C-alpha cells in the first residue's frame, strides 16, 4: 500500500559524488589504532590539532595529527585530560575512519516524487534551508511553534535546541533518558536528592569493593572507568559482578553471580536484609544522614538469602559472602548505578534499591565511593530571552510519569499520532545524531508517527536508516572537521576541552552550528545567532572565566581548581541532601504520595515459553551502538555480531559453531538477517546474548549492510516504567529459525 511518506533508499545520486583517493582510504582502513604517544619516525612537520571524541558520550580529549597534504593520519589521547589520562579506546583512535568513509552523506537532499515512487534529489544548501524555514513558518502559523520537536544525541543537539527555543518551541527530547539512563536518575534522586549524571561520579580508582549489576565496564568502554577499574584491581579491590553472562568485567571479578534475568530486585533486597539483620551496615552514617531506617528494616525482614535463592538461583552463602565483602570495604565501596538500565519496567525501583545499598554502606561522598563532582560553569553566549512556549514536553506526558525529570522520547512519538488523548499535536521533527529506527523500540508506532508529520529534517553524517524517512537530509561534517562547544563535563576537578577543525569540511558538509544559524537567519532570528563563526562564541566564553583561549588552543585541555572544597564530604557531620527531609530517604514519602511503593518491591516477571530464551543485548568495546558499524577502521575489529548460546541449548537444537540462524521473537517477528551462532558456557541456558547495533538494512552502508542481526527488531514487547516512562526492553524472548530463506545474507 502506498503511504504518504514511504521510506526512501538513499540513491547513489545523493551519496556517490566525490570520494577520497584510493591511497588515503587504504592507509586509513589498514592503519593500526594507536592509543599512546606519537610513534617514532612520524613526520615532525605534522600539525597537531586539539579535539575531543564524538564517537561516544565520554568525549575524551585528544590530538589529531594532520600531514602536510592535509590528511588526518591519527588521533591520540591528551595527557592532561582527566577523562582519558592520555589514552583513547579503539573507538577514539578509530574516529578518523568517520572522516574518510566513502559512504558519507555529501550534499543536501530533498525528497521528490509521488507517494510510493519517491526519491531524493541533490539540492543546494540555500534551497534546502529555505525549504525547511518555509515549512517551519507554515507549521508555526497553523499549529504553533511548539508543534516542532527535536530528537537529538551528541553535540549537534545543543545548536538545534537553541534554534527551536529561539523559534518558540521547548519540545526537545533525547533517547538517552527514556531508553538508557533515566531510571537510575529517578532511583538516586528519590533517595539522595541528587542525580548521577554523566560521567558518573564513581570514585573507582580508590574503591576497595565495586559491585556491577548488568554494568559492562570494559565492553561499554567508558574510558576513565575502565582505567580506574584496572588500577583498583591491581590494588586488590574486590569486584562483584551480577550478570547472566560472563562479561569482560565478570571475568576479572572475585565473584561472578550468574543471576536469573529479571530477578535483580530480589537479590538487592536480600543484600539489604543481610546488611541490616547481620548489623553490617554503617551505623554511624545511617543514624546521622538517613531517615526511614526502621521502615526499611521491617520491609526487608523476610527477604532472606534463602528467599532470594529460590528466585535468583544465587546460593545463600554467595549472597552472604558478597554482602560481607561490601561491608568490609565500606565506605570505600560502590554499588555501581550502571548506565543502560531500562530493562523490565520496574527499573526506577531497581535503581532505588541500588541507591539504598549505597546509603547503608555510607558510600555517598566517601573516598572510594561517590565523589561530589564540579564543572567550570561556562556562561551562555549572550542572546535575547527565548519566547515563552505555550506548552512544553511536560504537557506531552498527558499526566503520566510524574518522576520524569527530562522529556520522554516515546511520548513525543505518541504525540505525533492524531488521537483524542493528544491535547498537543506534534507536526514536525528535527532529528540530529540519532538513528531512531535502530535506537527506539516499537517500530510500528514510529512508522505511524512519521506518516502524520508535515516536516522531517534529518541531520547526520551517514545515510542511516532514519535518513530514509526525511523530507530533507542535511549532511553534517564529522567532529574532526568543525568547532563545537567547549567540553565542560563535571568531574573531580573542573576541566575544559577544546574541539577545533583538523581539516576543512569535506564535500558539501557543514557543522551543525552553521546549519542552525542559517535556518535561524531565514526565520528572522539573527539576534539569537549574533556571530559569524562559532570560534567567536568559544573565545568569549573562555574570556568570561578569566582564561586565555590561545592557551587552550595550545594545550587542548585546561584543568581548573575546585571552588567548592573537597570532592568528598565530611560524613562525621550531618549533610544536607536535596530531598524533602534534607536527609537520605530510605523510605520515600514522595513516592508514597504519588501512589508508588516507598521502598522497592520484587514482582515476578513473565517467563519464556518452552523453546524460547530471554534476549539480552549489550555492547562491544570497538563499537558505539549502531553509529560505528560502517566505520572502516572499526569494522576491521568487529564486522558483525553473533548470538551467544549455552552448549545445553545448542545441543538441544543441533546448533553448530558459526552456523547462521534467524531469530524469531514471541510475537512472530523474524530477524531481517541471519546471525552467527557462538556456543559458550559464558551465558545462562535460559538466555541468549547479542551485541546491539548491527543488522543494518541500508545497502548504502556498504560495510554494515546485512552484517549480523538487529536486536531492536526483536524488541516488540516494551515494559514501561510508570515512574518516568523508561522503555524496558528485556522482556522479549527469541527462538531459532533454522531453515529460513538466507538469500538476503551477504558475505
C-alpha positions in Angstrom: 0.0 0.0 0.0 1.3 3.5 -0.9 1.8 5.8 2.1 2.3 9.5 2.3 5.9 9.1 3.3 7.5 5.9 2.1 10.9 5.0 3.3 13.5 6.1 0.6 16.6 4.1 0.0 19.1 7.0 -0.5 20.4 6.6 -4.0 23.8 7.0 -5.5 22.6 10.4 -6.6 22.8 11.5 -3.0 25.9 9.8 -1.7 28.1 8.8 -4.6 29.6 12.1 -5.5 33.3 12.7 -5.0 35.4 10.2 -3.0 38.7 10.3 -1.2 41.7 8.9 -3.1 42.2 5.2 -3.0 45.6 5.8 -1.3 44.1 7.7 1.6 41.3 5.1 2.0 43.8 2.2 2.1 46.0 3.9 4.6 43.2 4.6 7.0 41.5 1.2 6.7 44.7 -0.6 7.2 46.4 1.6 9.8 46.8 0.4 13.4 44.6 2.0 16.1 47.2 3.9 18.2 46.5 4.6 21.8 49.7 6.1 23.1 52.0 8.9 22.2 53.4 9.8 18.8 55.3 6.9 17.3 59.0 7.3 16.5 59.6 8.2 12.8 56.4 10.2 12.4 57.0 13.4 10.3 57.7 16.2 12.7 56.0 18.6 10.4 52.6 17.1 11.1 50.2 19.7 12.5 48.7 18.8 15.9 45.1 20.0 16.4 43.1 19.7 19.7 39.9 17.8 19.7 37.6 15.7 21.8 36.0 12.5 20.7 32.4 12.3 19.4 32.3 8.5 18.9 30.6 8.1 22.4 29.3 10.4 25.1 32.5 10.2 27.2 34.1 12.9 24.9 37.8 12.1 25.6 40.2 14.9 24.7 42.8 14.2 22.1 45.1 15.4 19.4 44.5 14.9 15.7 47.7 14.7 13.6 47.4 16.2 10.1 50.0 15.7 7.3 51.4 18.4 5.1 49.0 17.1 2.4 46.0 17.9 4.7 45.2 14.3 5.7 44.3 13.3 9.2 46.7 10.4 10.0 45.8 9.5 13.5 44.3 10.6 16.8 45.9 10.1 20.3 44.7 11.0 23.8 45.6 14.2 25.6 47.8 13.5 28.6 46.2 16.4 30.5 42.6 15.2 30.2 41.2 13.6 33.5 38.6 11.8 31.4 41.1 9.8 29.4 44.5 10.3 31.0 46.1 10.4 27.6 44.7 7.1 26.4 41.9 6.6 23.9 39.9 3.4 23.4 39.6 1.7 20.0 36.6 3.8 19.1 38.5 7.0 19.8 41.6 6.1 17.8 39.4 4.8 15.0 37.4 8.0 14.8 39.4 9.1 11.8 37.5 6.4 9.8 34.4 8.6 10.1 36.1 11.3 8.1 37.3 9.1 5.2 34.3 6.8 5.0 33.3 7.0 1.3 29.6 6.2 2.2 29.3 9.6 4.0 26.4 11.9 3.2 27.9 14.5 0.9 25.3 17.0 -0.2 21.9 18.2 0.9 19.0 16.1 -0.4 15.3 16.9 -0.8 12.5 14.4 -1.2 10.7 14.4 -4.5 8.1 12.3 -6.3 4.6 10.9 -5.6 3.9 8.7 -2.6 5.0 5.2 -3.4 7.5 6.2 -6.0 9.7 8.7 -4.2 13.4 9.5 -4.3 15.8 12.3 -3.4 17.5 14.9 -5.5 20.5 16.9 -4.7 19.9 20.4 -3.6 22.0 23.5 -2.8 22.3 24.5 0.9 20.2 27.6 0.3 17.4 25.7 -1.4 17.3 23.1 1.4 17.4 25.6 4.2 14.8 27.8 2.6 12.5 24.8 2.2 12.9 24.0 5.9 12.4 27.6 7.1 9.3 28.0 4.9 7.8 24.8 6.3 8.6 25.8 9.9 6.8 29.2 9.3 3.7 27.4 8.0 3.6 25.0 10.9 4.0 27.8 13.4 1.3 29.8 11.8 -1.2 26.9 11.7 -0.3 25.0 14.9 2.2 26.9 16.9 6.0 26.8 17.2 5.7 24.1 19.9 4.5 21.5 17.4 8.0 21.2 16.0 10.1 18.8 18.1 13.8 17.9 18.2 15.1 14.3 18.7 18.9 14.6 19.4 22.0 13.0 20.6 25.5 14.3 20.7 27.0 17.8 20.2 24.6 18.8 17.4 21.7 18.8 19.8 22.8 22.0 21.5 22.6 24.1 18.4 19.2 22.8 17.3 17.8 23.1 20.8 18.9 26.8 20.7 17.2 27.2 17.3 13.9 25.7 18.4 14.0 27.6 21.7 14.5 30.9 19.8 11.7 29.8 17.4 9.4 29.3 20.4 9.5 25.5 21.0 10.8 23.6 24.0 9.7 20.3 22.5 13.2 18.7 22.9 13.9 15.1 23.6 16.8 12.7 23.6 16.6 8.8 23.6 19.4 8.7 26.3 16.8 9.4 29.1 13.9 7.0 28.4 15.9 4.4 26.5 19.0 4.4 28.7 19.8 6.1 32.0 16.5 7.7 33.2 15.6 5.1 35.9 18.9 5.5 37.7 18.4 9.2 37.9 15.0 8.7 39.5 16.3 6.0 41.8 19.1 8.1 43.2 17.2 11.4 43.2 14.4 10.0 45.3 17.0 8.6 47.7 19.8 11.2 47.9 18.2 14.2 46.2 20.9 14.1 43.5 21.0 12.6 40.0 24.0 10.6 38.8 24.6 12.5 35.5 27.4 11.9 33.0 30.1 10.9 33.5 29.2 9.1 36.7 30.9 10.4 39.9 32.2 6.9 40.9 35.5 7.0 42.7 36.7 3.8 41.2 40.4 4.5 41.5 40.2 4.4 45.3 37.4 1.9 45.8 38.0 -1.3 47.8 34.9 -3.1 46.5 32.8 -2.5 43.4 29.5 -4.2 42.6 28.4 -4.3 39.0 24.8 -5.2 38.2 24.4 -5.6 34.5 27.1 -2.8 34.0 29.6 -3.9 31.5 32.6 -1.9 32.2 35.3 -3.0 29.7 32.7 -3.5 27.0 30.9 -0.2 27.1 34.4 1.4 27.2 33.6 4.3 29.5 37.3 5.2 29.2 38.3 6.6 32.6 36.2 4.0 34.4 37.9 1.2 32.6 41.3 2.5 33.5 40.4 3.1 37.1 38.9 -0.3 37.5 42.1 -1.8 36.2 44.1 0.2 38.7 41.7 -0.8 41.5 42.0 -4.5 40.7 45.8 -4.1 40.8 45.5 -2.6 44.3 43.4 -5.6 45.5 39.8 -4.2 45.1 37.1 -6.8 45.2 34.9 -6.9 42.1 31.4 -8.5 42.3 29.6 -8.8 39.0 26.0 -9.8 38.8 25.1 -10.8 35.2 23.5 -13.8 33.4 26.6 -13.6 31.1 30.3 -13.9 31.9 31.1 -10.4 30.7 34.6 -9.0 30.4 34.1 -7.4 33.9 32.8 -10.7 35.3 36.0 -12.5 34.1 38.0 -10.0 36.1 35.9 -10.4 39.2 36.3 -12.2 42.5 32.7 -13.1 42.4 30.5 -13.7 39.3 26.8 -14.2 40.2 25.1 -15.6 37.1 21.7 -14.3 38.2 18.4 -15.4 36.6 17.3 -12.5 34.4 14.6 -10.2 35.7 15.2 -11.1 39.4 17.8 -8.4 40.3 15.5 -6.6 42.8 15.2 -9.8 44.8 19.0 -10.1 45.1 19.3 -6.4 46.1 16.6 -6.7 48.8 18.3 -9.8 50.1 21.7 -7.9 50.3 19.9 -5.1 52.2 18.4 -7.8 54.6 21.9 -9.2 55.3 23.4 -5.8 55.9 20.7 -4.8 58.4 20.0 -8.0 60.2 23.6 -9.1 60.5 24.4 -5.5 61.6 26.9 -5.0 58.8 25.6 -1.6 57.7 27.4 1.7 58.5 25.5 2.5 61.7 27.0 6.0 62.3 26.4 7.1 58.8 22.8 5.7 58.7 21.9 7.4 62.0 23.4 10.7 61.0 22.5 11.0 57.4 19.3 9.0 56.7 15.6 8.8 57.6 13.3 5.8 57.3 15.6 3.1 58.6 13.0 1.5 60.8 10.6 1.2 57.9 13.3 -0.3 55.7 14.3 -2.8 58.3 10.8 -4.1 58.7 10.3 -4.0 54.9 13.2 -6.5 54.3 12.6 -8.7 57.3 11.6 -11.7 55.2 13.9 -11.1 52.3 16.5 -13.6 53.4 19.2 -15.1 51.2 17.2 -18.4 51.2 14.1 -16.5 49.9 16.2 -14.9 47.2 17.8 -18.2 46.2 14.5 -19.6 45.1 14.1 -16.6 42.8 17.6 -15.6 41.6 19.3 -19.1 41.7 22.2 -17.4 43.6 23.2 -19.6 46.5 22.5 -18.1 50.0 26.2 -18.4 51.0 27.2 -16.4 48.0 24.7 -13.7 48.9 26.0 -13.5 52.4 29.7 -13.6 51.4 29.3 -10.8 48.9 27.3 -8.7 51.3 30.1 -9.1 53.9 32.7 -8.1 51.2 30.8 -4.8 50.7 30.5 -4.1 54.4 34.2 -4.9 55.0 35.2 -2.3 52.3 32.7 0.4 53.4 32.6 3.3 52.9 35.1 2.8 50.0 32.5 0.7 48.2 30.5 1.3 45.0 27.3 -0.4 44.0 27.5 0.9 40.5 24.4 2.7 39.2 25.0 1.5 35.6 24.0 3.4 32.6 21.7 1.5 30.3 19.2 0.5 32.9 15.8 0.3 31.1 15.2 -3.5 31.4 11.9 -4.7 32.9 9.6 -1.8 33.6 10.4 -1.6 37.3 13.8 -0.1 36.6 13.4 3.1 38.7 12.7 0.9 41.8 15.6 -1.4 41.0 17.9 1.7 40.7 16.5 2.9 44.0 17.4 -0.5 45.6 21.0 0.1 44.4 20.8 3.6 45.9 19.6 2.2 49.2 22.5 -0.3 49.3 25.0 2.6 48.8 23.2 4.6 51.6 23.5 1.7 54.1 27.2 1.4 53.2 27.9 5.1 53.6 29.5 5.4 50.1 27.9 8.7 49.0 30.5 11.4 49.3 33.1 9.0 50.6 36.6 8.4 49.1 36.3 5.2 47.1 32.5 5.6 46.8 30.8 8.5 45.1 32.6 11.9 44.9 31.0 15.3 44.5 31.7 16.5 41.0 32.2 20.1 39.9 32.2 21.8 36.5 33.7 25.0 35.2 30.3 26.6 34.5 30.8 28.1 31.1 28.3 31.0 30.5 25.9 31.0 27.6 26.8 33.4 24.8 24.5 36.5 25.0 21.2 36.4 23.2 17.7 37.8 23.8 15.3 35.9 26.1 13.6 33.0 24.5 9.9 33.5 23.8 7.6 31.7 26.2 6.3 28.5 24.8 2.5 27.8 25.1 3.3 24.2 26.1 6.3 22.0 26.7 7.4 18.4 26.9 5.8 18.2 30.4 2.4 18.7 28.7 3.2 15.9 26.2 3.3 13.5 29.1 -0.5 13.8 29.4 -0.3 13.5 33.2 1.8 10.3 33.1 5.3 9.7 34.6 5.4 12.1 37.5 9.1 11.5 38.2 10.3 12.2 34.6 12.9 14.9 35.1 13.5 15.1 31.3 11.4 14.6 28.2 10.4 11.0 27.3 11.1 10.1 23.7 8.2 7.7 23.2 5.7 10.3 24.4 6.9 12.6 21.6 6.3 9.8 19.1 2.8 9.2 20.5 2.1 12.9 20.3 2.9 12.8 16.6 -0.1 10.4 16.0 -3.5 12.1 16.0 -5.7 10.8 18.8 -8.2 12.0 21.4 -5.6 11.7 24.2 -3.2 14.1 22.4 -4.0 17.6 23.5 -0.8 18.8 22.0 -0.1 17.5 18.5 3.5 17.4 17.1 3.7 18.2 13.4 7.4 18.4 12.5 10.6 16.7 13.6 14.3 17.6 13.5 16.4 14.5 14.1 20.1 15.2 14.8 22.7 12.5 15.6 20.3 9.7 16.5 19.2 6.8 14.3 15.7 6.3 15.7 14.7 3.1 13.8 17.6 1.3 15.5 17.6 3.1 18.8 13.8 3.1 19.5 11.6 0.1 20.2 8.1 -0.2 18.9 9.0 0.5 15.2 5.3 0.3 14.1 4.5 3.2 16.3 7.5 5.1 14.9 6.4 4.4 11.3 2.8 5.5 12.0 4.0 8.7 13.7 6.2 9.7 10.7 3.3 9.3 8.3 1.4 12.1 10.0 4.2 14.7 10.1 4.3 17.8 7.9 8.1 18.0 8.1 11.0 15.7 8.9 14.5 17.1 8.8 17.5 14.7 9.5 21.0 16.0 10.2 23.6 13.2 10.1 27.0 12.3 8.8 25.9 8.9 7.4 22.9 7.5 5.3 21.5 5.7 8.4 18.0 4.2 8.5 16.4 7.4 9.8 17.6 9.5 6.8 15.3 7.5 4.6 12.3 9.0 6.3 13.3 12.6 5.9 11.8 15.3 3.7 15.2 17.0 3.8 18.6 15.4 4.6 21.4 17.8 5.7 24.9 16.4 5.7 26.8 17.3 8.9 30.6 17.3 8.8 32.3 15.0 11.3 33.7 16.2 14.6 37.2 16.4 13.2 36.1 19.0 10.7 34.4 21.5 12.9 34.4 23.7 16.0 32.0 22.6 18.7 31.0 23.7 22.2 33.9 23.6 24.7 33.6 20.4 26.8 32.7 21.3 30.3 32.0 18.0 31.9 31.8 18.0 35.8 34.4 15.7 37.4 36.6 15.5 40.5 38.1 18.8 39.2 36.6 21.1 36.6 38.2 20.9 33.2 37.7 22.4 29.7 38.5 20.7 26.4 38.6 22.3 23.0 37.5 20.9 19.7 38.9 22.6 16.6 38.6 21.5 12.9 41.6 19.4 12.0 40.7 19.9 8.3 38.2 21.8 6.3 34.8 20.0 5.9 34.9 17.6 3.0 32.3 17.6 0.2 29.4 19.9 0.8 29.1 19.0 4.5 28.6 21.7 7.2 28.9 21.9 11.0 25.6 21.8 13.0 26.2 25.2 14.5 26.3 26.7 10.9 23.2 24.8 9.8 21.2 26.0 12.9 22.4 29.6 12.4 21.5 29.7 8.7 18.0 28.4 9.4 17.7 30.9 12.2 18.7 33.7 9.9 16.0 32.6 7.4 13.5 32.7 10.3 14.5 36.3 11.2 16.2 35.2 14.4 19.5 36.9 13.8 19.7 38.3 17.3 20.0 34.8 18.7 22.9 34.0 16.4 25.0 37.2 16.7 28.3 35.7 15.5 29.9 34.9 12.1 31.9 32.0 13.2 31.5 29.7 16.2 35.0 30.3 17.3 33.8 33.8 18.4 31.5 32.1 20.9 34.2 29.9 22.3 36.6 32.8 22.7 34.0 34.9 24.5 33.1 32.1 26.9 36.8 31.4 27.8 37.4 35.1 28.4 34.5 35.2 30.9 36.3 32.7 33.1 39.5 34.8 33.0 41.3 32.3 30.9 43.3 32.5 27.6 41.7 31.0 24.5 45.1 31.0 22.9 46.4 28.8 25.8 43.5 26.4 25.4 44.4 26.1 21.7 47.9 25.1 22.7 47.1 22.7 25.5 43.7 21.3 24.3 42.7 20.9 28.0 42.7 23.2 31.0 42.1 21.7 34.4 40.8 24.2 36.9 41.0 24.2 40.7 37.8 23.3 42.6 35.8 26.3 44.0 33.5 24.2 46.3 36.0 22.4 48.5 36.9 18.8 48.6 35.2 16.2 46.2 34.5 14.2 49.4 32.0 15.0 52.2 32.8 15.1 55.9 30.4 12.4 56.8 31.1 12.8 60.5 28.7 15.7 60.5 25.1 15.8 59.2 25.0 16.8 55.5 22.1 18.4 53.7 20.6 16.4 50.9 18.2 17.9 48.3 15.3 15.8 49.5 12.1 17.0 51.3 13.6 15.9 54.6 17.1 17.1 53.9 18.3 13.6 54.6 18.9 10.4 52.6 15.4 8.9 52.3 15.4 5.1 52.8 11.6 5.4 53.0 10.3 7.8 50.3 7.2 9.9 51.3 7.5 11.5 47.8 6.9 8.1 46.1 4.2 7.2 48.5 2.4 10.5 48.0 2.3 9.7 44.2 0.9 6.2 44.8 4.1 4.3 44.3 5.9 1.9 46.6 8.0 3.9 49.0 10.5 1.1 49.1 11.4 -1.4 46.3 9.3 -4.5 46.0 10.1 -7.6 44.0 7.5 -8.6 41.5 7.9 -11.7 39.3 8.2 -11.1 35.5 6.9 -13.3 32.7 9.0 -16.3 31.8 9.7 -17.5 28.2 7.6 -20.3 26.7 9.3 -23.6 26.0 11.8 -23.3 23.2 12.2 -19.5 23.7 15.1 -17.7 25.5 15.3 -14.3 27.1 17.0 -11.8 24.7 19.8 -9.9 26.4 21.8 -7.4 24.4 24.9 -5.3 25.1 27.9 -3.5 23.6 31.3 -4.2 22.3 34.4 -2.2 23.1 35.1 -1.4 19.5 31.6 -0.1 18.6 29.2 2.6 19.8 25.6 1.5 19.4 24.9 1.5 15.6 26.8 4.6 14.7 30.2 2.9 14.1 29.1 -0.3 12.3 30.2 1.2 9.0 33.5 2.8 10.2 36.2 1.3 8.1 38.7 1.2 10.9 36.3 -0.4 13.4 34.8 -2.9 11.0 38.2 -4.4 10.8 38.0 -5.1 14.5 34.4 -6.5 14.5 32.3 -6.7 11.4 29.2 -8.5 12.7 27.6 -9.6 15.9 26.9 -13.2 17.0 24.3 -14.8 19.2 25.7 -16.4 22.4 24.1 -19.8 23.1 24.7 -22.1 26.0 26.0 -25.5 25.0 23.0 -27.3 26.5 20.7 -25.2 24.3 23.0 -25.7 21.2 22.9 -29.5 21.7 19.1 -29.4 22.1 18.7 -27.5 18.8 21.6 -29.2 17.0 23.4 -25.9 16.5 27.0 -25.7 15.4 29.7 -23.2 15.9 29.5 -20.3 13.4 26.2 -21.6 11.9 23.9 -18.8 10.7 20.3 -18.8 12.1 17.5 -16.4 12.1 15.8 -15.3 15.3 12.1 -15.2 15.9 10.5 -13.4 18.9 7.4 -14.2 20.9 5.3 -12.0 18.6 6.5 -13.8 15.5 8.9 -11.2 14.3 11.8 -12.8 12.4 15.2 -11.1 12.1 15.8 -9.5 8.7 19.2 -11.0 8.5 20.7 -14.2 10.0 23.2 -14.2 12.8 26.2 -16.4 13.6 26.0 -18.8 16.5 28.6 -18.6 19.2 28.4 -21.6 21.6 29.7 -20.7 25.0 29.4 -21.5 28.7 29.5 -17.8 29.3 25.7 -17.4 29.0 23.0 -19.0 31.1 20.9 -21.7 29.4 17.7 -19.6 29.7 19.0 -16.6 27.8 20.8 -15.6 24.6 23.0 -12.6 24.1 23.9 -10.3 21.2 25.7 -7.0 20.7 23.5 -4.1 19.8 23.9 -2.0 16.6 24.3 -4.5 13.8 22.0 -5.8 11.1 21.7 -2.6 9.1 19.3 -2.9 6.1 20.6 0.0 4.1 22.8 -1.0 1.2 24.2 2.5 1.2 26.1 1.5 4.3 28.4 -0.8 2.3 30.3 -2.3 5.2 27.4 -2.6 7.6 24.6 -3.9 5.3 23.5 -7.4 6.3 26.2 -7.8 8.9 24.6 -9.7 11.8 21.1 -9.2 13.2 19.4 -6.1 14.6 18.3 -6.7 18.2 15.8 -3.8 18.1 13.7 -5.7 15.5 13.2 -8.4 18.2 12.0 -5.9 20.8 8.3 -5.6 20.2 7.2 -6.1 23.9 8.2 -2.9 25.8 7.7 -2.7 29.6 7.1 1.0 30.5 8.4 2.3 33.8 5.4 4.0 35.5 7.6 6.5 37.4 9.4 8.1 34.5 8.4 6.4 31.2 11.5 4.4 30.5 11.1 1.7 27.9 12.1 -1.6 29.4 13.4 -3.8 26.6 14.5 -7.1 28.2 11.0 -8.7 28.3 11.4 -10.2 24.9 12.1 -13.9 24.1 13.5 -15.4 21.0 13.8 -18.9 19.4 15.8 -20.1 16.4 14.7 -20.4 12.8 17.0 -22.9 11.1 15.5 -23.2 7.6 14.6 -19.6 6.9 15.5 -18.3 3.4 19.0 -16.9 3.8 19.3 -15.5 0.3 19.4 -11.9 1.6 22.6 -12.6 3.5 25.8 -11.2 2.0 29.3 -12.4 2.9 
